[in-house]
Amino acid sequence: MSKNWLVAGALALTASMTATASYAQTTTVPGETVGLAVGAPLPEGVYGINTFTYRGRDNSPVGSVDTAVNVPALVWSTPFVPFGGRVELLVAPPTVFVFGKGNRGGDVRDLSINVGTFVGGIWAFDLGGNFGVSVLFGAYLNELNGDRGVIRNNAGATLPTPVLTQLASNTYRAGLAGSYTGDGWNATANLTLNFYDGPATFSGNNAFGTRGPFNISDSLNLELTATKKFGKFEIGAIGYGTVNLQGDKFLYADAATIPVGVTNSRIGRGGRFLLGGLIGYDFGLFTTQAYVARTVARTSDQIDTTEGWFRVVVPLYSPTPAVASAAPIIRKY
């Protein structure tokens, strides 16, 4: 089952929630592929993955929110290997949850939203010597089923800020990963770029009026894994982070669309990095991983968070091995 950890990963969306523009605008959740050797090619087959993360704000005041994301993903490692690299196709429809930390009328209400489904592909190469490298490209189809809502409080009032501004347009994702998987090790580095149509506008008018157009900052994520397997157990260290690449922009591209009482603040060069540990276990029919990380470095416009993750990987299909022909029986007379 060790090869299951070469699976492409559960693709997700960020759950950043704030009333200002100064937060990391990555659509890909930082840390979503931690623990997976995404640089190495998967064996041919179909894999089901579910990754769940819960993000708690450290020293969170009453009225703030915790967030979570659940991502069911389906990965097909195809039999196609053009130029020696295996083609892997994947789809993932995430759900974002928000948990308001307060019962006052003005506090944010709990909510859940289905957000932009990710569709994409990976081209993964086995370089020999247990080294692998892969490239990824795909898109979060936010215009298809992305967020159109806004935040509401316990009193039923609508807050002037959209739930996730970066979902105002489709997000395009490109990635480059490298992995070493020899002797039970998984040493992986994964670099992810998110870029957007911008300025972007929520399509048409929803029940609460037009929300846009928005400027959105491209973003860069880095994820690092160093784990070792001991029999069925896996243990190691992980780290991940994100940074905005165009922090000099203002959130609202058109002053006429700024809601009353809202300041058109700069997006900011927001960034943060987290470190933590991972443990996994191979149950045979499926494999699990859990990891926890905490903020160790951030820009002044970010908040400290502690994040817990849980993942299940299930091989759903693999080609039936070819049956060797029986050796002829030679009778001597």
C-alpha positions as CSV (number, residue, x, y, z in Angstrom):
1,M,0.0,0.0,0.0
2,S,3.0,2.3,0.2
3,K,2.4,3.4,-3.4
4,N,-0.9,4.9,-2.3
5,W,0.9,7.8,-0.9
6,L,2.0,8.8,-4.4
7,V,-1.6,9.8,-5.1
8,A,-2.0,13.3,-6.5
9,G,-3.7,14.8,-3.5
10,A,-7.0,16.2,-2.5
11,L,-7.5,19.6,-4.2
12,A,-9.3,22.1,-2.1
13,L,-10.1,25.8,-1.6
14,T,-8.9,28.2,1.0
15,A,-11.1,28.8,4.0
16,S,-9.8,32.3,4.8
17,M,-12.5,34.4,6.3
18,T,-12.1,38.1,7.1
19,A,-13.8,41.4,6.7
20,T,-10.9,43.0,4.9
21,A,-8.8,42.4,1.8
22,S,-5.6,41.7,3.7
23,Y,-5.4,37.9,3.7
24,A,-3.7,35.3,1.6
25,Q,-5.8,34.9,-1.6
26,T,-4.8,31.4,-2.5
27,T,-7.7,29.3,-3.7
28,T,-5.6,26.1,-3.2
29,V,-5.6,25.4,0.5
30,P,-2.0,25.5,1.8
31,G,-1.1,22.1,3.2
32,E,-3.6,20.1,1.1
33,T,-1.0,17.7,-0.4
34,V,1.3,17.5,2.6
35,G,2.2,13.8,3.3
36,L,1.7,12.8,-0.3
37,A,4.6,12.1,-2.7
38,V,3.0,14.1,-5.4
39,G,6.2,14.2,-7.5
40,A,6.2,10.5,-8.2
41,P,3.9,8.7,-10.7
42,L,1.0,6.6,-9.3
43,P,0.6,3.0,-10.3
44,E,-2.2,2.7,-12.9
45,G,-5.6,2.6,-11.3
46,V,-8.4,4.7,-9.7
47,Y,-8.0,6.2,-6.2
48,G,-10.5,7.8,-3.9
49,I,-9.3,10.4,-1.4
50,N,-11.0,12.4,1.3
51,T,-9.1,15.2,3.0
52,F,-10.6,17.3,5.9
53,T,-9.0,20.2,7.6
54,Y,-10.1,22.4,10.5
55,R,-8.5,25.8,11.1
56,G,-8.8,27.4,14.5
57,R,-7.7,30.9,15.2
58,D,-5.3,31.2,18.1
59,N,-6.6,33.3,21.0
60,S,-9.7,33.9,19.0
61,P,-12.0,36.6,20.4
62,V,-15.8,36.1,20.6
63,G,-17.3,37.0,17.3
64,S,-14.4,35.5,15.2
65,V,-14.8,32.3,13.1
66,D,-13.1,28.9,12.7
67,T,-13.2,27.4,9.3
68,A,-13.0,23.9,7.8
69,V,-12.8,22.3,4.3
70,N,-13.8,18.8,3.2
71,V,-12.6,17.6,-0.1
72,P,-13.6,14.3,-1.8
73,A,-11.3,13.7,-4.7
74,L,-11.2,11.1,-7.5
75,V,-7.9,10.4,-9.3
76,W,-7.4,8.2,-12.4
77,S,-3.9,7.2,-13.0
78,T,-4.2,6.4,-16.7
79,P,-2.3,3.8,-18.8
80,F,-1.0,6.7,-21.0
81,V,2.7,7.5,-20.6
82,P,3.7,9.9,-23.3
83,F,7.5,10.6,-23.3
84,G,7.7,8.3,-20.3
85,G,5.5,10.4,-18.0
86,R,2.2,9.0,-16.7
87,V,-0.9,11.0,-17.2
88,E,-3.2,11.3,-14.1
89,L,-6.6,13.0,-14.2
90,L,-8.4,14.3,-11.2
91,V,-11.6,16.0,-10.0
92,A,-12.5,17.4,-6.6
93,P,-15.6,19.2,-5.4
94,P,-14.8,20.9,-2.1
95,T,-17.1,22.2,0.7
96,V,-16.2,25.1,3.0
97,F,-17.6,25.3,6.5
98,V,-17.6,28.4,8.7
99,F,-18.2,28.2,12.5
100,G,-19.1,31.5,14.2
101,K,-17.6,31.8,17.7
102,G,-20.4,33.7,19.5
103,N,-24.1,33.8,19.9
104,R,-24.6,37.5,19.8
105,G,-26.8,38.9,17.0
106,G,-23.9,40.6,15.3
107,D,-21.7,37.4,15.3
108,V,-21.2,35.4,12.1
109,R,-23.7,32.6,11.6
110,D,-22.5,29.0,10.9
111,L,-22.6,28.2,7.2
112,S,-21.4,25.7,4.6
113,I,-21.0,26.3,0.9
114,N,-20.1,24.1,-2.1
115,V,-17.4,25.9,-4.0
116,G,-15.4,25.7,-7.2
117,T,-14.9,22.1,-8.4
118,F,-11.3,21.4,-9.4
119,V,-10.6,19.6,-12.6
120,G,-7.0,19.0,-13.8
121,G,-4.3,16.7,-14.8
122,I,-0.8,15.6,-13.7
123,W,2.1,14.5,-15.8
124,A,4.4,12.5,-13.6
125,F,7.9,11.0,-14.4
126,D,9.9,8.3,-12.7
127,L,13.5,9.5,-13.0
128,G,15.0,6.4,-11.5
129,G,16.8,6.0,-8.2
130,N,13.5,6.5,-6.4
131,F,13.2,10.1,-7.6
132,G,10.2,11.5,-9.4
133,V,9.0,14.8,-10.7
134,S,5.5,16.0,-11.8
135,V,3.8,19.0,-13.3
136,L,0.1,19.9,-12.7
137,F,-2.3,22.1,-14.5
138,G,-6.0,22.6,-13.9
139,A,-8.8,25.0,-12.9
140,Y,-11.2,25.6,-10.1
141,L,-14.6,26.2,-11.9
142,N,-15.8,28.9,-9.7
143,E,-18.0,30.4,-12.4
144,L,-19.8,27.0,-12.6
145,N,-20.6,26.4,-9.0
146,G,-18.6,28.9,-7.0
147,D,-19.6,31.1,-4.2
148,R,-22.3,33.7,-4.9
149,G,-23.3,34.2,-1.3
150,V,-22.4,36.6,1.5
151,I,-21.9,36.3,5.2
152,R,-24.9,36.6,7.4
153,N,-25.0,37.2,11.2
154,N,-27.1,35.5,13.9
155,A,-29.6,38.4,13.6
156,G,-30.2,37.6,9.9
157,A,-28.4,40.7,8.6
158,T,-26.2,40.6,5.6
159,L,-22.5,41.6,6.1
160,P,-21.0,43.8,3.3
161,T,-18.1,41.4,2.5
162,P,-18.5,38.3,0.2
163,V,-17.7,34.9,1.7
164,L,-14.6,34.2,-0.4
165,T,-13.5,37.0,-2.7
166,Q,-11.1,34.9,-4.6
167,L,-14.0,32.8,-5.8
168,A,-15.3,35.6,-7.9
169,S,-13.5,34.2,-10.9
170,N,-12.1,30.9,-12.1
171,T,-8.8,30.0,-10.5
172,Y,-6.1,28.5,-12.7
173,R,-3.6,26.3,-11.0
174,A,-0.1,25.2,-12.0
175,G,2.3,23.1,-10.0
176,L,5.7,21.6,-9.9
177,A,6.7,18.8,-7.5
178,G,9.6,16.6,-6.8
179,S,9.7,13.4,-4.5
180,Y,12.2,10.9,-3.2
181,T,10.4,7.6,-2.1
182,G,13.3,5.2,-1.4
183,D,13.7,3.1,1.8
184,G,10.3,4.0,3.2
185,W,11.0,7.8,3.0
186,N,8.8,10.4,1.5
187,A,10.7,13.6,0.9
188,T,8.6,15.9,-1.2
189,A,8.6,19.6,-2.2
190,N,5.5,20.9,-4.0
191,L,5.2,24.5,-5.4
192,T,1.7,25.7,-6.5
193,L,0.8,28.9,-8.4
194,N,-2.7,30.3,-8.4
195,F,-3.6,32.9,-11.0
196,Y,-6.9,34.6,-11.8
197,D,-9.0,36.5,-14.3
198,G,-8.9,40.0,-12.9
199,P,-10.5,42.1,-12.0
200,A,-13.3,39.5,-11.6
201,T,-17.0,40.0,-11.0
202,F,-19.6,37.8,-9.4
203,S,-21.9,36.9,-12.2
204,G,-25.0,39.1,-12.3
205,N,-27.0,40.1,-9.3
206,N,-27.8,37.8,-6.5
207,A,-30.3,38.3,-3.8
208,F,-28.0,40.7,-2.0
209,G,-26.9,42.7,-5.1
210,T,-23.7,42.8,-7.2
211,R,-20.5,41.9,-5.4
212,G,-17.6,43.2,-7.5
213,P,-15.6,43.7,-9.5
214,F,-12.7,42.6,-7.4
215,N,-9.0,42.7,-7.9
216,I,-7.5,39.4,-6.9
217,S,-3.8,38.7,-6.1
218,D,-2.0,35.8,-7.7
219,S,-0.5,33.6,-5.0
220,L,2.3,31.0,-4.5
221,N,2.2,28.1,-2.1
222,L,5.0,25.9,-0.9
223,E,4.5,22.4,0.8
224,L,7.2,20.3,2.3
225,T,7.1,16.7,3.6
226,A,9.7,14.5,5.2
227,T,8.3,11.3,6.6
228,K,9.5,7.7,7.2
229,K,7.6,4.4,7.3
230,F,8.2,1.8,10.0
231,G,6.1,-1.2,9.0
232,K,2.5,0.0,8.7
233,F,3.2,3.2,10.6
234,E,4.4,6.5,9.1
235,I,5.8,9.5,11.0
236,G,7.6,12.7,10.2
237,A,7.7,16.5,9.9
238,I,5.7,18.8,7.5
239,G,5.6,22.5,6.7
240,Y,3.6,24.7,4.3
241,G,2.8,28.3,3.6
242,T,1.5,30.8,1.1
243,V,2.1,34.4,0.0
244,N,0.3,37.0,-2.2
245,L,2.2,38.0,-5.3
246,Q,0.3,41.2,-6.1
247,G,-0.3,42.9,-2.8
248,D,-0.2,46.4,-4.1
249,K,-3.7,46.1,-5.6
250,F,-6.9,47.4,-4.0
251,L,-9.6,44.9,-3.4
252,Y,-12.4,46.8,-5.3
253,A,-11.4,47.7,-8.8
254,D,-14.3,50.1,-9.2
255,A,-15.1,52.6,-6.5
256,A,-18.7,52.6,-7.5
257,T,-19.0,49.0,-6.2
258,I,-17.6,49.5,-2.7
259,P,-20.4,48.8,-0.2
260,V,-21.4,51.5,2.2
261,G,-19.2,51.5,5.3
262,V,-16.4,49.4,3.8
263,T,-12.9,50.7,3.2
264,N,-11.2,49.8,-0.1
265,S,-8.0,48.5,1.5
266,R,-5.0,47.1,-0.2
267,I,-4.9,43.4,-0.7
268,G,-1.5,43.3,1.1
269,R,1.5,41.1,0.6
270,G,-0.1,38.6,3.0
271,G,1.8,35.5,3.8
272,R,2.3,32.8,6.5
273,F,4.1,29.6,7.1
274,L,3.2,26.7,9.4
275,L,5.2,23.7,10.8
276,G,4.0,20.5,12.3
277,G,4.1,16.7,12.5
278,L,2.3,13.8,10.7
279,I,1.4,10.3,11.6
280,G,-0.1,7.6,9.3
281,Y,-1.2,4.0,9.3
282,D,-1.8,1.4,6.6
283,F,-4.9,-0.6,7.3
284,G,-4.5,-2.7,4.1
285,L,-7.7,-1.8,2.3
286,F,-7.2,1.9,2.9
287,T,-4.6,4.2,4.4
288,T,-5.0,7.1,6.8
289,Q,-2.9,10.2,7.7
290,A,-3.3,12.9,10.3
291,Y,-1.2,16.0,10.8
292,V,-1.3,19.2,12.8
293,A,0.6,22.4,12.1
294,R,0.8,25.8,13.7
295,T,1.8,29.2,12.4
296,V,5.5,30.0,13.0
297,A,6.0,33.0,10.7
298,R,3.5,35.5,9.2
299,T,3.1,39.0,7.9
300,S,1.5,41.6,10.2
301,D,-1.8,41.4,8.3
302,Q,-2.3,37.6,9.0
303,I,-3.4,35.8,12.0
304,D,-1.9,32.9,14.0
305,T,-3.8,29.6,13.4
306,T,-3.5,26.0,14.4
307,E,-4.7,23.5,11.7
308,G,-5.6,19.9,12.0
309,W,-5.9,17.5,9.0
310,F,-7.2,14.0,8.4
311,R,-7.0,12.0,5.2
312,V,-8.2,8.7,3.9
313,V,-6.9,7.1,0.7
314,V,-8.7,4.1,-0.9
315,P,-7.6,2.3,-4.0
316,L,-10.8,1.7,-5.9
317,Y,-9.5,-0.1,-9.0
318,S,-6.3,-1.5,-10.4
319,P,-5.8,-3.5,-13.6
320,T,-6.0,-7.2,-13.2
321,P,-2.4,-8.6,-13.4
322,A,-1.8,-10.7,-16.4
323,V,-1.9,-14.5,-15.6
324,A,1.2,-16.3,-16.7
325,S,0.6,-19.2,-19.1
326,A,1.0,-22.6,-17.5
327,A,4.3,-24.3,-18.4
328,P,3.8,-27.2,-20.8
329,I,4.0,-30.7,-19.3
330,I,6.9,-32.6,-20.9
331,R,6.5,-36.4,-20.7
332,K,9.3,-38.6,-21.3
333,Y,8.7,-41.9,-23.0
